[in-house]
Amino acid sequence: MASQHAVLIIFLFFLVCSCQSVVDRLASVRPLYPGDKLISDDGGMFSLGFFNLTTNSTPSLYLGIWYNNIPERTYVWVANRDSPITMPSAKLALTNTSDFVLSDSEGRTVWATDNNVAVAGSIIGGSGVLRSTGSFELELQLPNGTGVVAWKSLDHPTDTILPTFRLWTNYKAHTALCVVAWKGPRDPSAGDFSLSGDPTGWGLQIIIWRGENRRRSWRSGVWNGAGASAITRFIYSQIVDDGEVIYAAYNAAGGPTTHWKLDYTGNVRLRVWNVESSSWTVLFEGPGNGGCLHYGACGPFGYCDATGREGGVQELLVSIPSTIMIMM
């Protein structure tokens, strides 16, 4: 009889371990394993979990965030984009030092956060929460019952800009936060293109860079001083400048599911999910296929005319002082 009970207990243990778990909070006593899923606190707009993009027998496990309620799997953030796990299992855990640690099945650390937030008083606990904004956050609990965010994925983007994300440029320190495209359609490692504000200029101008030496591939117009403007009737952009740091953000509260994405071809797109066609609709794309939209397409002091015969690009050389910026 005792042996039957032992067999039953072992069977139930393996049954529980093999089932997928869907939770809304990551705790130190409950790590996240392949097959588990953390859903956002708004009822499930986003999911965080493990995924594999390879088609061969060798796995390449990534930890990432994607839209949970959209049939077309669309990733918006990847933790270990340059360090895939090639073993059949992995684990995301919250450590006693209040950091997220991603490790393989042999216990080797593949990716980890660096929580350096100074908190007054002792910390009684921590948890991982996936917000409705798509931000995965490390929240520390204090003795007075309040919580403080010590780390969030929105501060460490990959190739996607979600609503409320702040693309900042510090033009005094000459630094800027950037997003980096995937290397290929099924390869989330850092690709050849990146996007950021121009840290060498004053004000805000968005640049798409190419290669390790950061050659300009495309640039937007310079910020005109407006505080906010409507992209569509549901999507609003905002520019904030405090005299040292300037950032751009946009919001789609109450509107459609949307994001900006820099793809592996070097194009940045504003996409909106179309419920009727069950696909992404592109509202804006730059630089696209137009030759005039690429940075320096016509050389120094060149002026591109895309209205030439058969849509060709005509190059007109003009004498313009070097202090005047020519938008391509």
C-alpha positions in Angstrom: 0.0 0.0 0.0 2.8 2.4 0.9 4.5 1.7 -2.5 1.3 2.6 -4.3 1.1 5.9 -2.5 4.8 6.6 -3.4 4.1 5.8 -7.1 1.1 8.1 -7.0 3.1 11.0 -5.4 5.9 10.6 -8.0 3.3 10.6 -10.8 1.6 13.8 -9.5 5.0 15.5 -9.2 5.9 14.9 -12.8 2.4 15.8 -13.9 2.6 19.2 -12.2 6.2 19.9 -13.5 5.2 19.1 -17.1 2.2 21.4 -17.1 2.4 24.9 -18.5 2.0 27.6 -15.9 0.4 31.0 -16.6 1.1 33.5 -13.9 0.9 37.3 -13.5 3.9 37.7 -11.1 7.3 36.2 -10.9 8.4 35.4 -7.3 11.6 34.1 -5.9 10.0 30.9 -4.9 8.6 30.3 -8.4 11.1 30.6 -11.3 9.9 30.7 -14.9 10.7 27.6 -17.1 10.1 26.9 -20.8 6.4 26.4 -21.3 5.5 28.8 -18.5 4.1 32.2 -19.3 4.0 35.5 -17.5 1.0 37.6 -18.6 0.6 41.4 -18.2 -1.4 42.9 -15.4 -4.1 44.2 -17.7 -5.5 40.8 -18.3 -3.1 39.6 -21.0 -2.1 42.1 -23.6 1.5 40.9 -23.4 3.2 37.7 -22.5 6.8 36.9 -21.3 8.3 33.5 -21.8 10.7 31.4 -23.7 10.6 30.9 -27.5 12.7 29.0 -30.1 13.1 30.3 -33.7 15.3 27.5 -35.1 13.9 24.8 -37.3 16.6 22.2 -36.7 17.1 19.8 -33.8 19.4 22.1 -31.9 17.3 24.6 -29.8 18.1 28.3 -29.4 16.0 29.4 -26.5 15.3 33.1 -26.0 13.5 34.9 -23.2 11.2 37.6 -24.6 8.0 39.5 -24.7 5.3 39.2 -27.3 1.7 40.2 -27.9 -0.5 37.6 -26.1 -3.8 38.4 -27.8 -2.6 38.7 -31.4 -2.5 35.5 -33.6 0.6 36.7 -35.5 3.5 36.1 -33.1 5.2 39.5 -32.8 8.1 39.9 -30.4 8.8 43.3 -28.8 11.7 42.6 -26.5 14.4 39.9 -26.1 16.6 39.5 -23.0 19.4 37.3 -24.3 19.3 38.3 -27.9 23.0 37.7 -28.5 23.3 34.6 -26.2 20.7 32.0 -27.1 20.5 28.9 -24.8 21.3 25.8 -26.9 20.2 23.4 -24.2 16.7 21.9 -23.9 15.9 23.8 -20.7 16.4 27.1 -19.0 15.3 29.1 -16.0 14.5 32.7 -15.2 14.7 33.3 -11.4 14.6 36.2 -9.0 17.6 36.0 -6.7 18.0 36.9 -3.0 19.9 40.0 -4.2 16.8 41.1 -6.1 18.0 40.6 -9.6 16.6 38.6 -12.5 19.0 35.8 -13.6 18.5 33.7 -16.7 20.5 30.4 -16.7 20.7 27.2 -18.7 20.1 23.7 -17.5 23.6 23.4 -16.1 23.2 26.5 -14.0 25.4 28.8 -16.1 24.3 32.5 -16.2 23.3 33.6 -19.7 21.8 37.0 -18.8 21.1 39.0 -15.7 19.9 42.4 -14.6 22.1 44.8 -12.6 20.0 46.3 -9.8 21.9 49.3 -8.5 19.0 51.3 -7.1 19.6 52.7 -3.7 16.6 52.0 -1.4 16.3 53.7 2.0 15.6 50.9 4.6 15.4 47.2 4.2 13.8 45.2 1.4 11.3 42.6 2.5 10.8 41.0 -1.0 10.7 41.4 -4.7 8.8 40.2 -7.7 8.7 40.4 -11.5 5.7 42.1 -13.1 4.8 42.4 -16.7 2.9 45.7 -17.1 0.2 46.6 -19.5 2.7 48.8 -21.3 4.8 45.7 -22.2 7.5 46.6 -19.7 8.9 43.7 -17.6 9.7 45.2 -14.2 11.5 44.3 -11.0 9.5 45.6 -8.1 11.0 45.7 -4.6 8.7 45.6 -1.6 9.5 47.9 1.4 8.4 47.4 5.0 5.9 50.3 4.8 4.0 48.4 2.1 5.1 50.5 -0.8 7.0 49.2 -3.9 9.8 50.7 -5.9 10.8 49.7 -9.5 14.5 48.8 -9.5 14.7 47.7 -13.2 12.5 47.7 -16.2 12.9 46.3 -19.8 11.7 49.6 -21.3 15.0 51.1 -20.3 16.8 48.4 -22.3 14.9 48.1 -25.6 15.8 45.8 -28.5 14.2 46.7 -31.9 10.7 47.9 -30.8 9.4 51.2 -29.4 6.1 50.7 -27.5 3.7 53.5 -26.4 5.1 55.4 -23.3 8.7 54.4 -24.1 11.0 57.4 -24.0 13.6 57.6 -26.7 16.0 60.1 -25.0 19.0 62.0 -26.1 21.4 63.8 -23.7 22.9 66.5 -25.9 25.2 67.8 -23.1 26.7 64.4 -22.3 26.4 63.4 -26.0 24.7 60.1 -25.3 21.5 58.6 -26.5 19.3 55.5 -25.9 19.0 53.4 -29.1 17.1 50.5 -30.5 18.9 47.9 -32.5 17.3 45.8 -35.3 17.4 42.0 -35.5 20.1 40.5 -37.7 17.5 38.6 -39.7 13.8 37.6 -39.8 14.5 34.7 -37.5 17.7 35.9 -35.8 17.1 38.4 -32.9 20.8 39.0 -32.4 22.0 42.6 -32.8 21.9 43.5 -36.5 23.5 46.1 -38.7 21.0 49.0 -38.1 20.3 51.0 -35.0 18.1 54.0 -34.3 18.5 56.9 -31.8 18.5 60.6 -31.5 21.6 62.4 -32.7 23.8 62.9 -29.7 26.1 65.3 -31.5 23.4 67.9 -32.3 21.1 70.2 -30.4 17.5 69.4 -30.1 16.0 66.1 -31.4 16.6 64.5 -34.7 16.1 60.8 -35.2 18.9 58.9 -37.0 19.1 55.4 -38.4 22.7 54.3 -38.2 24.4 51.5 -40.1 27.4 49.3 -39.2 29.8 49.4 -36.3 31.2 52.8 -37.4 27.6 54.2 -37.3 27.2 55.6 -40.7 24.1 57.7 -41.2 21.5 55.8 -43.2 18.4 58.0 -42.7 17.4 61.0 -40.6 14.1 62.7 -39.7 13.4 66.3 -39.6 14.6 68.4 -36.7 12.1 68.9 -33.8 10.2 72.1 -34.5 9.5 73.0 -30.8 6.0 71.6 -30.6 5.1 70.0 -27.3 2.7 67.4 -28.8 1.1 66.5 -32.1 -1.4 64.0 -33.4 -0.1 61.1 -35.6 -3.6 59.8 -36.0 -6.8 60.5 -34.0 -5.8 57.7 -31.6 -2.0 58.2 -31.5 -0.3 61.2 -30.1 3.4 62.0 -29.9 5.1 64.2 -27.3 8.5 65.9 -27.1 9.9 67.0 -23.7 13.1 69.0 -23.4 14.5 69.9 -19.9 17.5 71.8 -21.2 19.8 68.8 -21.0 17.8 65.7 -22.0 15.2 65.7 -24.7 13.0 62.7 -25.3 10.2 61.6 -27.6 7.3 59.4 -26.6 3.9 58.6 -28.0 0.7 57.3 -26.5 -2.2 55.2 -27.9 -4.4 55.0 -24.9 -7.8 53.8 -25.9 -6.7 53.3 -29.4 -5.4 50.4 -31.5 -2.5 48.1 -30.7 0.6 49.8 -32.2 4.4 50.1 -32.1 7.4 51.4 -34.0 9.8 48.7 -35.2 13.2 48.9 -36.7 13.6 45.9 -39.0 16.7 44.1 -40.2 16.5 45.9 -43.6 17.1 49.3 -42.0 13.5 50.5 -42.2 11.6 51.9 -39.3 7.8 51.4 -39.4 4.8 52.6 -37.4 2.5 49.6 -37.4 -1.1 49.3 -36.2 -2.9 45.9 -35.7 -5.8 45.7 -38.1 -8.5 43.5 -36.5 -10.5 43.0 -39.7 -7.6 41.8 -41.8 -5.8 40.2 -38.8 -2.5 41.7 -39.9 -0.2 44.7 -39.3 -1.0 47.9 -41.2 1.9 50.2 -41.9 1.1 53.9 -41.2 4.6 55.2 -41.8 7.8 53.8 -43.2 11.3 55.4 -43.5 13.4 55.5 -45.5 11.6 52.9 -47.6 12.7 52.3 -51.2 12.9 55.9 -52.2 16.5 56.9 -53.1 16.0 60.5 -52.0 15.1 59.4 -48.5 18.5 57.8 -47.8 21.0 60.0 -46.1 23.5 61.5 -48.5 21.8 59.9 -51.5 23.0 62.6 -53.9 26.4 63.4 -52.3 27.6 66.6 -50.8 25.4 69.6 -51.5 23.2 67.4 -53.6 19.4 67.9 -54.0 17.3 64.9 -54.9 14.3 65.3 -57.2 12.1 62.2 -57.1 9.7 63.6 -59.7 11.9 62.7 -62.7 10.9 60.6 -65.7 9.6 57.2 -64.8 10.0 57.9 -61.1 13.8 58.1 -61.3 15.9 60.3 -59.1 17.5 63.3 -60.7 20.5 64.8 -58.9 20.7 68.6 -58.8 23.9 70.1 -57.5 23.4 73.4 -55.6 25.7 75.8 -54.0 24.7 75.9 -50.3 26.9 76.9 -47.4 28.1 73.9 -45.3 26.3 75.4 -42.2 22.9 74.8 -43.7 21.5 71.3 -43.1 20.0 69.6 -46.1 17.3 67.1 -45.3 17.4 64.0 -47.5 
